[in-house]
Amino acid sequence: MQISEAESIVMDVLWSRHPLAADDVVAALAEARDWQEPTIKTLLNRLLRKGAIAAEKDGRRYLYTPVLRREEWLLDESEGLLDRLFGGRVAPLVAHFSQHRKLSHSDVAELRRLLEEIDDGSR
């Protein structure tokens, strides 16, 4: 399922808290993004049509809940990025960031820890 960057911002609101009415989503995004209500409602409708969210009638309003799980979306997005830019390989991605000094000391330490965990798990 293809989700645009703007749609993913709406999804983040729903992933963090749901179900929410459109007014609640508008309130959550209006300040942070300076988006108008019609824009946010258009994004909600797009997500509904795609099947990423569901709507349940609650009196005179609808409550929106994510159908698409964040982990599932994140996996698809990250695999797509790796495939498009690095031939599906993680090592060239890490090398790219290290060559451009985009890895902090804490990033490197965390990568070492993760590699040790992976190495220990494969034995």
FIDO-118535 format. One line per 8 residues: for each residue x, y, z of C-alpha. Coordinates in Angstrom, 3 decimals, decimal comma. Layout:
<nodes>
X/Y/Z  ... .
</nodes>
This chain:
<nodes>
0,000/0,000/0,000  1,457/3,324/-1,064  1,081/6,074/1,519  2,244/9,606/0,720  4,373/11,597/3,131  1,392/13,770/4,110  -0,787/10,693/4,620  1,896/9,136/6,817 .
1,744/12,181/9,096  -1,998/11,631/9,545  -1,320/7,936/10,145  1,216/8,828/12,864  -1,544/10,636/14,748  -3,847/7,620/14,455  -1,105/5,128/15,305  -0,365/7,008/18,497 .
-4,017/7,380/19,554  -7,199/5,854/18,207  -10,032/5,879/17,540  -10,201/9,587/16,787  -12,821/11,829/15,237  -11,801/14,041/12,318  -11,881/17,074/14,619  -9,370/15,381/16,929 .
-7,042/14,671/14,005  -7,446/18,268/12,817  -6,608/19,561/16,301  -3,529/17,326/16,510  -2,190/18,495/13,150  -3,400/22,072/12,770  -0,767/23,591/15,048  2,165/21,338/14,233 .
1,694/21,394/10,454  -0,308/24,549/9,871  -2,687/22,477/7,750  -6,263/23,555/7,223  -9,232/21,337/8,123  -10,195/20,553/4,485  -6,656/19,320/3,769  -6,700/16,960/6,746 .
-10,172/15,654/5,887  -9,031/15,037/2,304  -6,092/13,027/3,630  -8,421/11,021/5,885  -10,656/10,256/2,899  -7,680/9,148/0,807  -6,544/6,836/3,584  -10,083/5,440/3,845 .
-10,205/4,725/0,095  -6,837/2,990/0,279  -7,980/0,838/3,187  -5,268/2,159/5,501  -7,860/3,315/8,028  -11,427/2,384/8,922  -14,274/4,662/9,973  -17,038/3,779/12,383 .
-20,115/5,943/12,813  -20,443/7,415/16,300  -23,579/9,529/16,431  -23,127/12,363/13,960  -19,421/11,815/13,460  -16,999/9,103/12,393  -14,207/7,646/14,462  -11,062/6,690/12,554 .
-8,839/3,745/13,404  -5,731/2,513/11,581  -6,042/-0,768/9,706  -2,510/-0,635/8,354  -0,095/-1,446/11,153  2,844/0,919/11,601  5,348/-1,958/11,658  4,008/-3,298/8,352 .
4,232/0,138/6,706  7,706/0,769/8,110  8,961/-2,557/6,770  7,562/-1,868/3,288  9,006/1,651/3,236  12,455/0,637/4,470  12,674/-2,334/2,079  11,630/-0,076/-0,790 .
14,330/2,445/0,103  16,987/-0,253/0,376  15,926/-1,820/-2,931  15,811/1,478/-4,838  19,009/3,018/-3,525  21,250/0,212/-2,312  20,287/-2,935/-4,185  18,503/-4,307/-1,136 .
21,673/-4,335/0,975  22,056/-2,705/4,392  25,868/-2,436/4,467  26,068/0,115/1,603  23,421/2,217/3,380  25,468/2,317/6,573  28,652/2,974/4,560  26,950/5,888/2,808 .
25,995/7,520/6,090  29,408/6,901/7,624  31,183/8,439/4,609  29,092/11,572/4,930  29,592/11,740/8,701  25,919/11,271/9,446  26,576/8,691/12,188  27,151/9,970/15,712 .
29,281/8,122/18,258  26,094/6,843/19,886  24,833/5,619/16,479  28,065/3,670/15,973  27,855/2,202/19,483  24,257/1,162/18,888  25,168/-0,443/15,546  27,970/-2,388/17,249 .
25,560/-3,590/19,924  23,012/-4,642/17,287  25,665/-6,493/15,283  26,788/-8,329/18,408  23,166/-9,340/19,126  22,759/-10,548/15,548  26,039/-12,430/15,713  25,130/-14,053/19,039 .
21,713/-15,052/17,699  23,139/-16,783/14,624  25,344/-19,146/16,603 .
</nodes>
